[in-house]
């Protein structure tokens, strides 16, 4: 009996790994048509509820919006491997002190949750999130992770993805968003059902300006993986010594 149970568990584990890897590989190339959160919001909504979602390739999403969400949500996105250890430690510290609950989720973790899972704070769900985060960081490029994130993230009540959000909030295509508009959309991401990007309330207005400043500090935007500052200094020092 025990032997059969272990055999069943082993087979289930192999099937789970195989199917989830295949699922992630499919989404590496195929647009994500619908997410679990879209389904949940649709079920929870009334008869007037409408899901707005239009997938567009990342080339048709303004680089200002790409930079705005990175500055607002995960400034180490291009250099980490899916998890921001310092952010997680800070979140745990704040939560232990009884302060307002904070998350330490990276864009990669949010993408894994949005594309494959459901909202929740249970350890089981967080474990699955970590597993899918490792998969997408291994099998996808950073560009693909950001593309899926920007096309699946909730950006308003019933509004999902950059194109739908741009049309809904500013009556323009996602590729035509400029700095202020992009920052305003990024500013509502902590609670997109509660806040408005246009017209903004006091909180969103303040956060928008903070994000704009962060975008200016960030400098020229590129999706190429950034070196840690320490490595940059070492390489620069080595290059200088080699020239002398």
N, C-alpha and C positions, 0 to 999 in steps of 0.2 A: 504493500500500500504506500509506504513512504517513498519507495523507489519510483513508483508510478507518479507520485505527486511531484517529486524533483524533476522527473522527465518531462512532465507537463509544464512546469515552471520554466525549465530550460528552453523548451520549444516555444513557449509564449514569449520569452525574452528575445529569442532569435527572430521571431516574426515581428515583434515590436521594433527591434532595431532595423530590420530590413525595410519594413513599411515606412517608418518615419524618415529614414535616409532617402528612400525613393521619393517621398512626399517633398522633402526639402530640395532634392535635385530637380523635381518638376518645377517647383516655384523659382528655381534659379533662372529659368528661361521663360516661364509662362506667367502672365499677369495674374495677380491674386484677385479672383472675381468677387469673392464674398468672404467676410470674416465672421468668426463666432460672435464678436461684439455687435456687428450689424444685425445678426439674427436675434440676439438678446434684446437690443433696443427696439427692433421691429415688433417683437412679441409683447414687450412692456408698453409700447406706445398705443395711443388710441387710434380710431379709424382715420384720423386726419394725418397721422404720422407718415412721413415720407423719407425714404433713404436716398440721399444724394451722393453719388459716387461715380466718378469718371476716371478711369485709369489713363495716365499719360506717361510716356517714357521720360526719364530724368532730363533728357536734353530739352524737353518742353516745360521744365520747371525752373523758374528763375533761380540763378545762383544766389540771389539775395535771400530767397526763402530757404535754400539749402543751408546757407551760413547762419541765418537767423535761428533755425531750430537747433543747430549745433551749439550756438552761443547760449541759447536758452536752456537746453536740455542736457547737453553732454559735450563739454568743451574738449574732452580728451578722446572723442570718438575715433579720430584718425590714428591715434597712437596706442590705444588699448586693444586687448584681445577679447573683448566682449564684456569685461567686468571692470569697474572702477573701484579698486580696493579702498581707497581713501574715502570715496563717497559712501560706500557701504558702511565703513567704520563710523563715519560721522552720523549716518542715519541711525545706526544702532545705539550710538551714544545719546542722541537726542531722544530716541524712543524710550531708553532706559530711564532717562531723567524725567519722563512724563510730559515732555514737551509735545507740541503738535507733531503728529506722525509724519515722518518724512520718508521718502523712498530713496534708494540709492541706485535706481535702475538706469542703465545706459540706453542709448538709442538701439543698440543691438538687442538688449533684453526686451525693450518695448516692442521691437519688431517681431521677435519670437513670440511674445504674448499675443500681439494683434493678429498675426498671420495664422497661428496654429492653436491658440489656447483661448481661455475665457478669463474674465476678471476674477480676482480672488486673492486672499492673503494666506491661504492654508499652506502648510509646509509641502504637501503633495504637489499643489499647483506651482509653487515656487521651484520645487525640484524639477518639474517638467520644463519650466521656463529656462532654468539653467542648462538643462540637457539640449533644448532646441537652440539656445544661444550658442553653445559650443558647436552645434552642427552648422548653423549658418555662418559663424565666423570661420569655420574650416572649409566649407563648401562654396560659400559666396564671396564675392569681392565686397569691399566697403561701399563701392558705388551701388552695387545691387542691394545691399542692406538699406542704404539711405533711400534708394528708389522705392523699395517696398514700404518702408516706413512712411515716406511722404505720400504714398498712395493709399495707405490703410489707416493712418492715424485719425482719430475723431477730432474734428475741428469746428464743431458746432452741433446744435441739436439736430441729429439726423444727417449731419454733413461729415463725409469721410473723404479724406485725400485732398491734395493740394489744388487740383483743378476745380473740384466742387466747392471748396472753401473760397477760392479766389472769385469764382462767379457769384457765390452766395453773399460774401461780405463786401466785395468791391466791384462787382459787375465787369470783371476783366479776366482774361486767361491767366493761368499760373505763370506762363513764360513772360508776361508783361508786368509782374509785380516789381516794385522798386523797394528801396530800403524800409521806408516807414510802414508801408502796407504789409510787407513780409514780417517785420518785427511785431506788428499788431496781431497777426495770425499766430505767430509763435508765442505771444504773450498769453493767449487764452488756453494753451495746451494743458496747464495743470488741472483745469476744470472747464472743458469746452461747453458743457451744458449750462454752466452757471454764468460765464462771462461772454461779452460781446466784443468782437474785434472792431466793429463799426456800427454805430458810434461807440467809442470806448468809455467805460466808467473810469473813476479816479484810479483804481488799482491797475487796470489794463493800460491806462495812459502812462502811469509811472513806470510800469514794467516794460512797456514799449520803448521808452526812452533809455532805460537801462540796457535793453538788448541792443539798441542802436549803438550805444557807446561800446558795448562789448564787441560788436561787429567791426567797429573802427579799430579797436585795440588788437583784434585778431589778425588784421592785416590781409594781404592778398589771399584769396581762397583757392585752394586746390584739393582735390580728392585724393592726391597722393599721400601715402602714409607718412606722417611726420616723425622725425627722429626725436627722442627725448633730448631735452636741453643739454644734459650732461654729455651725451654722445656727440652732439653738435660741437660742443666746446672742445672735446678730445680730438675730433677729426680736424677742426680748424687749427688746433695747436700742432698736430702732427704735420699738417700741410705746410704750416709756417716754418717748422723745423726742417722739413725736407727741402725747402727753397733756400735755406741758409747754408 
